[in-house]
């Protein structure tokens, strides 16, 4: 059976960093309180860069790491919940910028599990024979959506992008269990 094998990875994070001490000035919290609950000490925050621009930078690094050209891509999948553009979708913006003119493009909005969703979808495309080379990207600028006065959620999110190139392979194993529980959707928004 065919599987997608990770051939290359790339990432991008914005230069601006907000430490927990910076959040202490915005909301009633402390470095110790945040670290005890999350392990987080700092987060990267996007300035003028868009989700697509961050995704492009991560994509280029993944393609270089994989040693393949963008024209070899059959599919680009982007997991994002914070794109500035519904259409064209972020994957299409990445496709245009990197010159992957043969690739079909699709965004998936699945919040924190967005990258896992596009990873599974990429594997399914490869298993079905519809794709041999797939670019997967998880990219978000959640700092633009977070309520910075809510210490229960603002401590969790930052911005950035990660990318993976999956290549068809007869070796390896792919097993993933996916599950959703919509009944608990208010946990982070209530």
C-alpha positions as CSV (number, residue, x, y, z in Angstrom):
1,X,0.0,0.0,0.0
2,X,1.2,3.5,-0.8
3,X,1.7,6.0,2.0
4,X,3.0,9.5,2.2
5,X,6.5,9.7,3.6
6,X,7.7,13.0,5.1
7,X,10.4,14.2,2.7
8,X,11.0,17.7,4.0
9,X,9.9,20.2,6.7
10,X,10.0,23.9,7.1
11,X,8.8,26.5,9.5
12,X,8.4,30.3,9.9
13,X,7.7,32.4,13.0
14,X,7.4,36.2,13.1
15,X,10.3,38.1,14.7
16,X,8.1,39.8,17.4
17,X,8.0,37.9,20.6
18,X,5.7,38.5,23.5
19,X,6.9,37.0,26.8
20,X,4.6,36.1,29.7
21,X,5.9,39.3,31.4
22,X,4.4,41.3,28.5
23,X,1.0,39.7,29.1
24,X,1.2,40.7,32.8
25,X,0.8,44.3,31.6
26,X,-2.3,43.5,29.6
27,X,-4.3,41.0,31.8
28,X,-4.2,39.8,35.4
29,X,-1.7,37.0,35.1
30,X,1.9,36.1,35.9
31,X,4.7,34.2,34.3
32,X,4.4,31.5,37.0
33,X,0.7,31.2,36.5
34,X,1.0,30.7,32.7
35,X,4.0,28.3,32.9
36,X,2.3,26.2,35.6
37,X,-0.8,25.7,33.4
38,X,0.7,25.6,29.9
39,X,4.4,25.4,30.0
40,X,4.5,28.4,27.6
41,X,7.1,31.2,28.3
42,X,6.7,33.3,25.1
43,X,4.8,33.4,21.8
44,X,5.5,34.9,18.4
45,X,3.2,37.6,17.2
46,X,2.7,38.6,13.5
47,X,3.1,42.2,12.5
48,X,2.2,43.1,9.0
49,X,2.7,39.6,7.6
50,X,-0.3,37.7,6.5
51,X,-1.1,34.0,7.1
52,X,-0.4,33.4,3.5
53,X,3.0,35.1,3.7
54,X,4.0,33.0,6.7
55,X,2.8,29.9,4.9
56,X,4.8,30.7,1.8
57,X,8.0,31.1,3.9
58,X,7.5,27.7,5.6
59,X,6.6,26.1,2.3
60,X,9.7,27.3,0.5
61,X,11.8,25.9,3.4
62,X,10.0,22.5,3.3
63,X,10.5,22.3,-0.5
64,X,14.2,23.1,-0.2
65,X,14.6,20.6,2.6
66,X,12.8,17.9,0.5
67,X,14.9,18.7,-2.5
68,X,11.9,19.1,-4.9
69,X,10.6,21.8,-7.1
70,X,7.2,23.4,-6.6
71,X,6.1,22.3,-10.0
72,X,6.3,18.7,-8.8
73,X,3.5,19.3,-6.3
74,X,0.1,17.7,-7.0
75,X,-1.7,19.2,-4.0
76,X,-1.4,21.9,-1.5
77,X,-3.4,21.7,1.7
78,X,-3.4,24.5,4.3
79,X,-4.9,24.1,7.8
80,X,-5.8,27.5,9.1
81,X,-8.5,29.2,11.1
82,X,-7.3,32.8,10.7
83,X,-6.8,33.4,7.0
84,X,-7.3,37.0,5.9
85,X,-8.8,35.7,2.6
86,X,-11.7,33.2,2.1
87,X,-11.2,33.3,-1.7
88,X,-8.8,32.9,-3.0
89,X,-8.0,30.5,-0.2
90,X,-4.6,30.5,1.5
91,X,-3.5,27.4,-0.4
92,X,-4.2,29.2,-3.7
93,X,-2.2,32.2,-2.5
94,X,0.7,29.9,-1.6
95,X,0.4,28.1,-5.0
96,X,0.7,31.3,-6.9
97,X,3.6,32.7,-4.9
98,X,5.7,29.5,-5.1
99,X,4.8,28.7,-8.7
100,X,3.1,25.3,-8.1
101,X,0.9,25.7,-11.1
102,X,0.0,22.0,-11.3
103,X,-1.2,21.7,-7.7
104,X,-4.8,21.6,-6.6
105,X,-5.4,23.7,-3.5
106,X,-7.6,23.4,-0.5
107,X,-7.9,25.0,3.0
108,X,-9.2,23.2,6.0
109,X,-10.5,25.0,9.0
110,X,-10.2,22.7,12.1
111,X,-8.7,25.1,14.7
112,X,-6.0,23.5,16.8
113,X,-6.2,20.2,14.8
114,X,-5.9,21.9,11.4
115,X,-2.5,20.5,10.6
116,X,-3.5,17.0,11.7
117,X,-6.6,17.2,9.4
118,X,-4.5,18.2,6.4
119,X,-2.0,15.5,7.2
120,X,-4.6,12.8,7.1
121,X,-6.2,14.3,4.0
122,X,-2.8,14.4,2.3
123,X,-2.2,10.7,3.2
124,X,-5.6,9.8,1.8
125,X,-4.9,11.6,-1.5
126,X,-1.6,9.7,-1.8
127,X,-3.2,6.3,-0.9
128,X,-6.0,6.9,-3.5
129,X,-3.4,7.5,-6.2
130,X,-4.6,11.1,-6.8
131,X,-1.4,12.6,-5.7
132,X,2.3,11.7,-5.4
133,X,3.7,14.9,-3.9
134,X,1.7,16.9,-1.3
135,X,2.6,20.1,0.5
136,X,0.9,20.4,3.9
137,X,0.9,23.7,5.8
138,X,-0.4,24.7,9.2
139,X,-0.5,28.5,9.5
140,X,-2.3,30.9,11.8
141,X,-2.2,34.4,13.1
142,X,-4.5,33.9,16.0
143,X,-3.1,36.9,17.8
144,X,-5.5,38.9,15.6
145,X,-8.5,37.0,16.9
146,X,-7.7,36.5,20.6
147,X,-9.5,38.5,23.3
148,X,-6.4,39.9,25.0
149,X,-8.4,40.6,28.1
150,X,-9.3,37.0,28.6
151,X,-6.4,35.4,30.6
152,X,-7.9,32.0,30.1
153,X,-7.3,31.9,26.4
154,X,-4.9,34.8,25.4
155,X,-2.0,32.9,27.1
156,X,-2.3,30.0,24.7
157,X,-2.0,31.4,21.2
158,X,0.7,32.8,19.0
159,X,1.4,33.0,15.3
160,X,3.5,31.1,12.7
161,X,3.5,28.4,10.1
162,X,4.9,24.9,9.6
163,X,5.1,22.9,6.4
164,X,5.7,19.3,5.4
165,X,6.3,17.7,2.0
166,X,4.7,14.2,1.7
167,X,6.0,12.0,-1.1
168,X,4.5,8.8,-2.2
169,X,6.3,5.7,-0.8
170,X,5.7,2.0,-0.6
171,X,7.5,2.0,2.7
172,X,6.2,3.1,6.1
173,X,2.9,3.0,7.9
174,X,0.2,5.6,8.4
175,X,-2.4,5.1,11.1
176,X,-4.5,7.9,12.5
177,X,-7.6,8.0,14.6
178,X,-9.7,11.1,14.1
179,X,-12.6,12.1,16.4
180,X,-14.5,15.2,17.1
181,X,-16.8,16.2,19.9
182,X,-18.9,19.2,18.9
183,X,-20.8,19.1,22.2
184,X,-17.7,20.6,23.9
185,X,-17.2,23.4,21.4
186,X,-17.8,26.1,24.0
187,X,-14.7,25.1,26.1
188,X,-12.5,27.8,24.6
189,X,-15.2,30.3,23.6
190,X,-17.6,30.2,26.6
